[in-house]
Amino acid sequence: MSNTSDDEKEAGKKFSWDTVKEAAQVYRFIKPYRAYFLVGLLLLVISSLVFMVFPGAAGEMANAANGNSRLPYSVSQYGLLFLVILILQGGFSYLRTLFFAIVSEKGMADVRKALYNKLITQPVQFYEERRIGEITSRITADVEQLQGAFSITLAEFLRQLVILVSGIGILAWLAPKLSLIMLLSFPVIVVLAMVFGRYIRKLSKKRQDTLAATNVIVEESLQSFAAVKSFTNEYFESVRYANSVGEIVQISLKFAKIRGLFFIFIITVLFGGIFFVLWRGALFVEQGTMQVGDLFSFIIYTGLIGGAIASIGNLYTSLAGAMGATERILEILGRDQEVELVDEFARGESLDIKGDIVFKNVSFAYPTRTDMQVLKDVSFEVSAGHKIALVGASGSGKSTIAKLIMHFYQVNGGEISIDQKAISDYNITALRKRIAVVPQEVILFGGTIYENILYGRHSATEEEIIEAAKKANAWDFISSFPEKLNTIVGERGIKLSGGQRQRVAIARAILRDPDILILDEATSSLDAEAEKVVQDALNKLMEGRTSVIIAHRLSTIRDVDCIYVLEEGRIVEQGTHQELAALDHGAYSHLARLQFETLN
């Protein structure tokens, strides 16, 4: 019972005037196009008023046929008037639709760009707390719903409002008594529309959230398609998706039932009112207090007003439904950015660092798992141009150290400094420009090899890209392709082998020309032949650079300046390969023996 009460309170809070004002913030995106919007609004009012001339003119034409017209026009002249009205109405409606389309398309394009800019500048933590399908739903489904409100619903709502107000004014002048009878039902419909609108808005938001969850299933299953196939889980994924879609259907049907009840009420009241007004009007004509043409006009105006009231109720619920999407968009737009967008060609802030790295008593837990301490009082130093290696079992904290060097997170305790300056004092973008990462699982974009290498530094020339590819031992296989650098690598680089993808990633890192290099188990997934070629490329890349190597195969780190062995977030040993291997009961020598036994 208390849950229902809480839901009602939440719904009431969400539909408060403050929320409406908050949602209106989205309209700042049409400000650059306000001239189109205002002209479109003016044309909408004019076209609606021109349209409202038609019923009155039709009534007067009927009066003229009876010889009782208030205006000195013949029936033939009224036919010409109708033609003029139709031409004007068509012209105004076309221009109004065009101008509103300009506002809608360009305004929503700006919303999409603003949303994407917010998303792309969020910290890593933002993506750890959310699923990608949910995020993409915000920039697709929610914006589409908002665009519908901008381009169609809002304009139609205003048009029906003009018809309603002008129609009531005309009827009040034409037949005051009948107008009063008809308008008695109006306040009841307005109040009911507000009540229904609150509930419909709540259902609409729930439907959008469920749709986002459905998008997550599609995104995950298609991204992990090989896993779905290898574990023969096609049926499982099909059922999972069907269940989620079924939930959307249930919410949508509930949504439709509520709207249906609302329309039943409106139609009953409207048609009941219209029939009653017809009966009263017929009595007035019979008594001689009203002309037939006026009753004819009154009936048409009443129908238009009734249609406007019904449409306003429907459009009102649609606008209320769009409020849910608006809230989610505003929630993202209102977030702080981790970094500012900087055009590489404009350079922005640049750093000249040597690459001295110091971890001093660093403790850290991921924001999404604050109860699990990943690093515990970790301290080490890396001199500029030196190479260190981090080894240890999975979950010991190796990759976390790499992420902290990239300043993906704030530490919970201790301090990280680069060149004797706290990492938190650096401009994040400028710092990351001086760091390059070669990961274990290389992510390539679906374009060409050229574009993927260029991702390291967009201002590079083709000659610099070729030189980077040569240093990465990648040019031989690239030049063997018919399209060479313009070869399409496919989704996530699927058309290249693991060793080829790794060498493209190394070429990308070489092109970046970093001061600090992070190698995250860069050869662990390669066969012996590919590893030899990639390791040679990595050795060239590491020359003269501060390098942090996360190692799985100990054979790849024999020549580093210092090896740090981690266990459960602590450094338990440090030294060169020879020093650590000589320890009889050391953690490093134990790992070395295990790998040697595995190889044999």
Order of alpha helices (4+ residues) and beta strands (2+ residues): alpha-alpha-alpha-alpha-alpha-alpha-alpha-alpha-alpha-alpha-alpha-alpha-alpha-beta-beta-beta-alpha-beta-beta-alpha-beta-alpha-alpha-alpha-alpha-beta-alpha-beta-beta-beta-alpha-alpha
